[in-house]
């Protein structure tokens, strides 16, 4: 089996578990979405805590979802709350913040959506899921956040890569590599989005590539125009206490030129 077939096999299995999340765990998300997130994998579900002082702490490998519903509070306490912090990173805190705010706002990535309103291309991004690993030729790749852009009558997949340091070259490689996989397996990713959102999803265009990283102190922003020419949209953030302030840059030029592209059939 070649790597493309392995990717398809993995995605099909992830979609199955995404359906199970929607069918069984949605009431938990409705009640506790400000503190927990459920992530599908190819073999199980992960329970991910979103607490301020324990970001991204949780338990993977959960296959008995009925038991998780029945024992949610003690399981959450044991694996997400009453546990050592683990390796603290700014990325984990940022990721938990964005997911928490989305689940408090009907899955809308409200902080980024609001910050985009002052740009020439305001957006309406809906959080879908995160940390979906796929096999590649030498190992695997993992996304940070997958979102759906819904505006102007279109539905476009959006990949957001998060970093707490401005490591430009590595980030560009990550976002371009995973975005290419979404476009290659567009039909299966649309199934994944549909399973988690609970409604039909059909992509109208190629994946938008976004990078979220610390806002620079210098003006003008160094090298961000160069990133824009590759189709990457940049979001800068600053941390103010336990809240984030975001500034959304202009849309990527390559994305603008390809605005009428359609996802090729698979």
Short mmCIF file of the C-alpha atoms (twelve columns), coordinates in Angstrom:
data_MODEL
# 
_entry.id   MODEL 
# 
loop_
_atom_site.group_PDB 
_atom_site.id 
_atom_site.type_symbol 
_atom_site.label_atom_id 
_atom_site.label_alt_id 
_atom_site.label_comp_id 
_atom_site.label_asym_id 
_atom_site.label_seq_id 
_atom_site.Cartn_x 
_atom_site.Cartn_y 
_atom_site.Cartn_z 
_atom_site.pdbx_PDB_model_num 
ATOM 1   C CA . UNK A 1   0.000   0.000  0.000  1 
ATOM 2   C CA . UNK A 2   1.481   3.351  -1.009 1 
ATOM 3   C CA . UNK A 3   1.487   6.389  1.252  1 
ATOM 4   C CA . UNK A 4   -1.525  7.998  -0.453 1 
ATOM 5   C CA . UNK A 5   -3.596  4.879  0.201  1 
ATOM 6   C CA . UNK A 6   -2.407  4.866  3.805  1 
ATOM 7   C CA . UNK A 7   -3.532  8.486  4.158  1 
ATOM 8   C CA . UNK A 8   -6.969  7.661  2.748  1 
ATOM 9   C CA . UNK A 9   -7.287  4.657  5.052  1 
ATOM 10  C CA . UNK A 10  -6.337  6.794  8.048  1 
ATOM 11  C CA . UNK A 11  -8.798  9.533  7.124  1 
ATOM 12  C CA . UNK A 12  -11.656 7.076  6.635  1 
ATOM 13  C CA . UNK A 13  -11.060 5.693  10.126 1 
ATOM 14  C CA . UNK A 14  -10.865 9.206  11.623 1 
ATOM 15  C CA . UNK A 15  -14.178 10.101 9.961  1 
ATOM 16  C CA . UNK A 16  -15.809 7.079  11.620 1 
ATOM 17  C CA . UNK A 17  -14.698 8.228  15.063 1 
ATOM 18  C CA . UNK A 18  -15.770 11.795 14.246 1 
ATOM 19  C CA . UNK A 19  -19.297 10.505 13.622 1 
ATOM 20  C CA . UNK A 20  -19.192 8.743  16.998 1 
ATOM 21  C CA . UNK A 21  -18.146 11.970 18.709 1 
ATOM 22  C CA . UNK A 22  -21.066 13.813 17.183 1 
ATOM 23  C CA . UNK A 23  -23.557 11.047 17.995 1 
ATOM 24  C CA . UNK A 24  -22.471 10.338 21.579 1 
ATOM 25  C CA . UNK A 25  -20.417 13.199 22.977 1 
ATOM 26  C CA . UNK A 26  -22.169 16.275 21.587 1 
ATOM 27  C CA . UNK A 27  -24.266 16.750 24.766 1 
ATOM 28  C CA . UNK A 28  -21.039 16.859 26.797 1 
ATOM 29  C CA . UNK A 29  -19.609 19.464 24.446 1 
ATOM 30  C CA . UNK A 30  -22.795 21.526 24.667 1 
ATOM 31  C CA . UNK A 31  -22.556 21.503 28.461 1 
ATOM 32  C CA . UNK A 32  -18.793 21.681 28.985 1 
ATOM 33  C CA . UNK A 33  -17.285 23.118 25.797 1 
ATOM 34  C CA . UNK A 34  -15.599 25.873 27.790 1 
ATOM 35  C CA . UNK A 35  -13.315 23.297 29.397 1 
ATOM 36  C CA . UNK A 36  -13.104 20.192 27.214 1 
ATOM 37  C CA . UNK A 37  -12.641 19.206 23.568 1 
ATOM 38  C CA . UNK A 38  -12.968 15.771 21.966 1 
ATOM 39  C CA . UNK A 39  -10.529 14.914 19.181 1 
ATOM 40  C CA . UNK A 40  -10.982 11.960 16.812 1 
ATOM 41  C CA . UNK A 41  -8.157  9.660  15.800 1 
ATOM 42  C CA . UNK A 42  -8.086  6.591  13.596 1 
ATOM 43  C CA . UNK A 43  -8.612  4.193  16.516 1 
ATOM 44  C CA . UNK A 44  -10.260 6.169  19.321 1 
ATOM 45  C CA . UNK A 45  -11.106 9.552  20.821 1 
ATOM 46  C CA . UNK A 46  -8.986  11.874 22.943 1 
ATOM 47  C CA . UNK A 47  -10.448 13.993 25.740 1 
ATOM 48  C CA . UNK A 48  -8.516  17.282 25.788 1 
ATOM 49  C CA . UNK A 49  -8.761  19.760 28.634 1 
ATOM 50  C CA . UNK A 50  -8.905  23.483 27.889 1 
ATOM 51  C CA . UNK A 51  -8.248  24.801 31.399 1 
ATOM 52  C CA . UNK A 52  -6.113  27.931 31.671 1 
ATOM 53  C CA . UNK A 53  -3.564  26.301 33.961 1 
ATOM 54  C CA . UNK A 54  -3.646  22.861 32.311 1 
ATOM 55  C CA . UNK A 55  -3.904  23.536 28.557 1 
ATOM 56  C CA . UNK A 56  -4.114  20.440 26.354 1 
ATOM 57  C CA . UNK A 57  -3.838  17.979 29.234 1 
ATOM 58  C CA . UNK A 58  -6.029  14.947 28.694 1 
ATOM 59  C CA . UNK A 59  -6.411  11.294 27.854 1 
ATOM 60  C CA . UNK A 60  -6.166  9.585  24.475 1 
ATOM 61  C CA . UNK A 61  -7.177  6.074  23.441 1 
ATOM 62  C CA . UNK A 62  -10.790 6.287  24.667 1 
ATOM 63  C CA . UNK A 63  -12.990 3.756  22.858 1 
ATOM 64  C CA . UNK A 64  -15.925 3.356  25.265 1 
ATOM 65  C CA . UNK A 65  -17.755 6.615  24.690 1 
ATOM 66  C CA . UNK A 66  -20.812 5.606  26.710 1 
ATOM 67  C CA . UNK A 67  -18.593 5.153  29.741 1 
ATOM 68  C CA . UNK A 68  -17.021 8.549  29.090 1 
ATOM 69  C CA . UNK A 69  -20.486 10.111 29.156 1 
ATOM 70  C CA . UNK A 70  -21.404 8.321  32.388 1 
ATOM 71  C CA . UNK A 71  -18.081 9.006  34.136 1 
ATOM 72  C CA . UNK A 72  -17.178 12.343 32.585 1 
ATOM 73  C CA . UNK A 73  -16.559 14.346 35.763 1 
ATOM 74  C CA . UNK A 74  -14.187 11.886 37.480 1 
ATOM 75  C CA . UNK A 75  -12.383 11.164 34.194 1 
ATOM 76  C CA . UNK A 76  -12.015 14.873 33.480 1 
ATOM 77  C CA . UNK A 77  -10.707 15.497 36.983 1 
ATOM 78  C CA . UNK A 78  -8.196  12.642 36.771 1 
ATOM 79  C CA . UNK A 79  -6.795  13.407 33.335 1 
ATOM 80  C CA . UNK A 80  -7.399  17.113 32.681 1 
ATOM 81  C CA . UNK A 81  -7.627  18.939 36.021 1 
ATOM 82  C CA . UNK A 82  -5.979  17.144 38.942 1 
ATOM 83  C CA . UNK A 83  -2.759  16.432 37.097 1 
ATOM 84  C CA . UNK A 84  0.681   17.952 36.698 1 
ATOM 85  C CA . UNK A 85  0.857   20.785 34.199 1 
ATOM 86  C CA . UNK A 86  3.298   18.935 31.942 1 
ATOM 87  C CA . UNK A 87  5.577   20.748 29.536 1 
ATOM 88  C CA . UNK A 88  4.249   24.277 29.357 1 
ATOM 89  C CA . UNK A 89  4.321   25.910 25.927 1 
ATOM 90  C CA . UNK A 90  2.749   29.030 24.550 1 
ATOM 91  C CA . UNK A 91  1.368   27.027 21.651 1 
ATOM 92  C CA . UNK A 92  -0.675  24.776 23.936 1 
ATOM 93  C CA . UNK A 93  -2.120  27.753 25.769 1 
ATOM 94  C CA . UNK A 94  -2.964  29.528 22.505 1 
ATOM 95  C CA . UNK A 95  -4.530  26.385 21.045 1 
ATOM 96  C CA . UNK A 96  -6.690  25.822 24.110 1 
ATOM 97  C CA . UNK A 97  -7.746  29.476 24.140 1 
ATOM 98  C CA . UNK A 98  -8.883  29.459 20.516 1 
ATOM 99  C CA . UNK A 99  -10.791 26.174 20.884 1 
ATOM 100 C CA . UNK A 100 -12.368 27.280 24.156 1 
ATOM 101 C CA . UNK A 101 -13.537 30.579 22.679 1 
ATOM 102 C CA . UNK A 102 -14.878 28.795 19.597 1 
ATOM 103 C CA . UNK A 103 -16.902 26.309 21.616 1 
ATOM 104 C CA . UNK A 104 -18.318 29.139 23.709 1 
ATOM 105 C CA . UNK A 105 -19.435 30.897 20.513 1 
ATOM 106 C CA . UNK A 106 -21.166 28.197 18.495 1 
ATOM 107 C CA . UNK A 107 -17.808 26.951 17.094 1 
ATOM 108 C CA . UNK A 108 -16.992 30.364 15.613 1 
ATOM 109 C CA . UNK A 109 -13.351 31.411 16.027 1 
ATOM 110 C CA . UNK A 110 -14.635 34.673 17.420 1 
ATOM 111 C CA . UNK A 111 -11.325 36.356 18.399 1 
ATOM 112 C CA . UNK A 112 -9.869  35.959 14.904 1 
ATOM 113 C CA . UNK A 113 -13.155 36.702 13.133 1 
ATOM 114 C CA . UNK A 114 -13.543 39.941 15.081 1 
ATOM 115 C CA . UNK A 115 -9.941  40.989 14.443 1 
ATOM 116 C CA . UNK A 116 -10.408 40.421 10.691 1 
ATOM 117 C CA . UNK A 117 -13.289 42.865 10.417 1 
ATOM 118 C CA . UNK A 118 -10.957 45.814 9.933  1 
ATOM 119 C CA . UNK A 119 -9.171  44.203 6.970  1 
ATOM 120 C CA . UNK A 120 -10.002 44.164 3.274  1 
ATOM 121 C CA . UNK A 121 -11.037 40.520 3.609  1 
ATOM 122 C CA . UNK A 122 -13.071 39.868 6.784  1 
ATOM 123 C CA . UNK A 123 -13.734 36.211 7.556  1 
ATOM 124 C CA . UNK A 124 -16.145 33.932 9.359  1 
ATOM 125 C CA . UNK A 125 -14.099 30.951 10.548 1 
ATOM 126 C CA . UNK A 126 -15.725 27.946 12.230 1 
ATOM 127 C CA . UNK A 127 -13.585 25.608 14.340 1 
ATOM 128 C CA . UNK A 128 -13.690 21.970 13.208 1 
ATOM 129 C CA . UNK A 129 -10.934 20.017 14.983 1 
ATOM 130 C CA . UNK A 130 -7.210  19.881 15.659 1 
ATOM 131 C CA . UNK A 131 -4.124  17.649 15.726 1 
ATOM 132 C CA . UNK A 132 -5.087  15.260 12.914 1 
ATOM 133 C CA . UNK A 133 -1.980  13.162 12.058 1 
ATOM 134 C CA . UNK A 134 -1.394  11.672 8.617  1 
ATOM 135 C CA . UNK A 135 1.395   9.379  7.437  1 
ATOM 136 C CA . UNK A 136 3.910   10.695 4.918  1 
ATOM 137 C CA . UNK A 137 6.886   9.124  3.218  1 
ATOM 138 C CA . UNK A 138 9.174   9.442  6.223  1 
ATOM 139 C CA . UNK A 139 7.013   9.660  9.335  1 
ATOM 140 C CA . UNK A 140 3.885   11.723 9.855  1 
ATOM 141 C CA . UNK A 141 2.578   15.283 9.764  1 
ATOM 142 C CA . UNK A 142 0.094   16.889 12.146 1 
ATOM 143 C CA . UNK A 143 -2.032  19.996 11.733 1 
ATOM 144 C CA . UNK A 144 -2.705  22.486 14.507 1 
ATOM 145 C CA . UNK A 145 -6.257  23.714 13.835 1 
ATOM 146 C CA . UNK A 146 -8.667  22.940 11.013 1 
ATOM 147 C CA . UNK A 147 -11.437 25.447 10.364 1 
ATOM 148 C CA . UNK A 148 -14.113 26.117 7.789  1 
ATOM 149 C CA . UNK A 149 -14.465 29.557 6.257  1 
ATOM 150 C CA . UNK A 150 -18.071 30.442 5.549  1 
ATOM 151 C CA . UNK A 151 -18.707 33.749 3.861  1 
ATOM 152 C CA . UNK A 152 -19.719 35.122 0.476  1 
ATOM 153 C CA . UNK A 153 -21.683 31.940 -0.126 1 
ATOM 154 C CA . UNK A 154 -18.558 29.776 -0.099 1 
ATOM 155 C CA . UNK A 155 -17.199 27.014 2.147  1 
ATOM 156 C CA . UNK A 156 -13.417 26.868 2.183  1 
ATOM 157 C CA . UNK A 157 -11.107 24.724 4.344  1 
ATOM 158 C CA . UNK A 158 -8.663  26.730 6.443  1 
ATOM 159 C CA . UNK A 159 -5.486  25.434 8.061  1 
ATOM 160 C CA . UNK A 160 -4.124  27.436 11.002 1 
ATOM 161 C CA . UNK A 161 -0.616  26.673 12.234 1 
ATOM 162 C CA . UNK A 162 0.240   28.074 15.657 1 
ATOM 163 C CA . UNK A 163 3.648   29.014 16.982 1 
ATOM 164 C CA . UNK A 164 4.861   30.876 20.037 1 
ATOM 165 C CA . UNK A 165 8.106   31.779 18.231 1 
ATOM 166 C CA . UNK A 166 8.594   33.274 14.785 1 
ATOM 167 C CA . UNK A 167 10.262  30.298 13.076 1 
ATOM 168 C CA . UNK A 168 9.382   31.319 9.542  1 
ATOM 169 C CA . UNK A 169 10.982  28.650 7.352  1 
ATOM 170 C CA . UNK A 170 9.735   25.708 9.404  1 
ATOM 171 C CA . UNK A 171 6.234   27.151 9.660  1 
ATOM 172 C CA . UNK A 172 5.938   27.711 5.924  1 
ATOM 173 C CA . UNK A 173 6.982   24.118 5.281  1 
ATOM 174 C CA . UNK A 174 4.429   22.835 7.788  1 
ATOM 175 C CA . UNK A 175 1.493   24.858 6.550  1 
ATOM 176 C CA . UNK A 176 2.209   24.276 2.856  1 
ATOM 177 C CA . UNK A 177 2.750   20.539 3.347  1 
ATOM 178 C CA . UNK A 178 -0.445  19.897 5.283  1 
ATOM 179 C CA . UNK A 179 -2.552  22.197 3.093  1 
ATOM 180 C CA . UNK A 180 -1.452  20.148 0.080  1 
ATOM 181 C CA . UNK A 181 -2.703  16.994 1.819  1 
ATOM 182 C CA . UNK A 182 -6.102  18.581 2.502  1 
ATOM 183 C CA . UNK A 183 -6.425  19.502 -1.175 1 
ATOM 184 C CA . UNK A 184 -5.287  16.063 -2.317 1 
ATOM 185 C CA . UNK A 185 -7.871  14.355 -0.089 1 
ATOM 186 C CA . UNK A 186 -10.481 17.116 -0.272 1 
ATOM 187 C CA . UNK A 187 -13.488 14.781 -0.410 1 
ATOM 188 C CA . UNK A 188 -12.423 12.911 2.722  1 
ATOM 189 C CA . UNK A 189 -11.628 16.091 4.644  1 
ATOM 190 C CA . UNK A 190 -15.060 17.405 3.659  1 
ATOM 191 C CA . UNK A 191 -16.523 14.213 5.152  1 
ATOM 192 C CA . UNK A 192 -14.553 14.823 8.348  1 
ATOM 193 C CA . UNK A 193 -15.789 18.416 8.556  1 
ATOM 194 C CA . UNK A 194 -19.360 17.258 7.905  1 
ATOM 195 C CA . UNK A 195 -19.180 14.554 10.582 1 
ATOM 196 C CA . UNK A 196 -17.985 16.971 13.269 1 
ATOM 197 C CA . UNK A 197 -20.214 19.900 12.306 1 
ATOM 198 C CA . UNK A 198 -23.276 17.719 11.842 1 
ATOM 199 C CA . UNK A 199 -24.223 19.057 8.409  1 
ATOM 200 C CA . UNK A 200 -23.198 18.538 4.790  1 
ATOM 201 C CA . UNK A 201 -19.959 20.247 3.801  1 
ATOM 202 C CA . UNK A 202 -18.651 20.682 0.248  1 
ATOM 203 C CA . UNK A 203 -15.506 22.694 -0.361 1 
ATOM 204 C CA . UNK A 204 -15.660 25.497 -2.908 1 
ATOM 205 C CA . UNK A 205 -11.935 26.146 -3.167 1 
ATOM 206 C CA . UNK A 206 -8.429  25.176 -2.208 1 
ATOM 207 C CA . UNK A 207 -7.225  25.301 1.399  1 
ATOM 208 C CA . UNK A 208 -6.408  28.693 2.856  1 
ATOM 209 C CA . UNK A 209 -3.095  28.747 4.734  1 
ATOM 210 C CA . UNK A 210 -2.855  30.788 7.924  1 
ATOM 211 C CA . UNK A 211 -0.057  31.227 10.457 1 
ATOM 212 C CA . UNK A 212 -0.729  32.532 13.975 1 
ATOM 213 C CA . UNK A 213 2.367   33.717 15.827 1 
ATOM 214 C CA . UNK A 214 3.611   36.512 18.131 1 
ATOM 215 C CA . UNK A 215 3.067   39.985 16.748 1 
ATOM 216 C CA . UNK A 216 6.397   41.661 15.885 1 
ATOM 217 C CA . UNK A 217 7.595   44.754 17.654 1 
ATOM 218 C CA . UNK A 218 9.153   46.164 14.504 1 
ATOM 219 C CA . UNK A 219 7.235   48.039 11.842 1 
ATOM 220 C CA . UNK A 220 6.860   47.234 9.051  1 
ATOM 221 C CA . UNK A 221 6.452   43.529 9.813  1 
ATOM 222 C CA . UNK A 222 9.628   41.764 8.645  1 
ATOM 223 C CA . UNK A 223 9.222   39.236 5.821  1 
ATOM 224 C CA . UNK A 224 5.435   39.006 6.158  1 
ATOM 225 C CA . UNK A 225 4.904   40.446 2.690  1 
ATOM 226 C CA . UNK A 226 7.082   37.642 1.358  1 
ATOM 227 C CA . UNK A 227 4.889   35.114 3.183  1 
ATOM 228 C CA . UNK A 228 1.803   36.780 1.757  1 
ATOM 229 C CA . UNK A 229 3.089   36.197 -1.771 1 
ATOM 230 C CA . UNK A 230 3.076   32.439 -1.068 1 
ATOM 231 C CA . UNK A 231 -0.623  32.600 -0.185 1 
ATOM 232 C CA . UNK A 232 -0.177  32.566 3.599  1 
ATOM 233 C CA . UNK A 233 -2.250  34.884 5.755  1 
ATOM 234 C CA . UNK A 234 -0.533  35.970 8.965  1 
ATOM 235 C CA . UNK A 235 -2.179  36.613 12.328 1 
ATOM 236 C CA . UNK A 236 -0.158  38.257 15.066 1 
ATOM 237 C CA . UNK A 237 -1.065  37.931 18.732 1 
ATOM 238 C CA . UNK A 238 -0.151  39.506 22.031 1 
ATOM 239 C CA . UNK A 239 -0.948  37.990 25.414 1 
ATOM 240 C CA . UNK A 240 -2.588  40.329 27.923 1 
ATOM 241 C CA . UNK A 241 -3.001  38.433 31.184 1 
ATOM 242 C CA . UNK A 242 -5.008  35.351 30.255 1 
ATOM 243 C CA . UNK A 243 -6.505  36.868 27.099 1 
ATOM 244 C CA . UNK A 244 -5.102  37.340 23.638 1 
ATOM 245 C CA . UNK A 245 -5.223  40.290 21.296 1 
ATOM 246 C CA . UNK A 246 -5.071  39.455 17.591 1 
ATOM 247 C CA . UNK A 247 -4.212  41.441 14.484 1 
ATOM 248 C CA . UNK A 248 -5.109  39.838 11.162 1 
ATOM 249 C CA . UNK A 249 -3.006  40.644 8.126  1 
ATOM 250 C CA . UNK A 250 -4.208  40.918 4.522  1 
ATOM 251 C CA . UNK A 251 -5.158  37.797 2.627  1 
ATOM 252 C CA . UNK A 252 -2.453  35.889 0.834  1 
ATOM 253 C CA . UNK A 253 -1.789  37.079 -2.686 1 
ATOM 254 C CA . UNK A 254 -1.637  33.587 -4.135 1 
ATOM 255 C CA . UNK A 255 -4.941  32.791 -2.442 1 
ATOM 256 C CA . UNK A 256 -6.420  35.936 -3.974 1 
ATOM 257 C CA . UNK A 257 -5.224  35.008 -7.455 1 
ATOM 258 C CA . UNK A 258 -6.688  31.537 -7.039 1 
ATOM 259 C CA . UNK A 259 -9.984  32.765 -5.627 1 
ATOM 260 C CA . UNK A 260 -12.014 31.048 -8.350 1 
ATOM 261 C CA . UNK A 261 -10.145 27.759 -8.216 1 
ATOM 262 C CA . UNK A 262 -12.158 24.656 -7.521 1 
ATOM 263 C CA . UNK A 263 -10.993 21.565 -5.738 1 
ATOM 264 C CA . UNK A 264 -10.091 18.921 -8.299 1 
ATOM 265 C CA . UNK A 265 -12.070 15.696 -8.212 1 
ATOM 266 C CA . UNK A 266 -10.336 12.750 -6.584 1 
# 
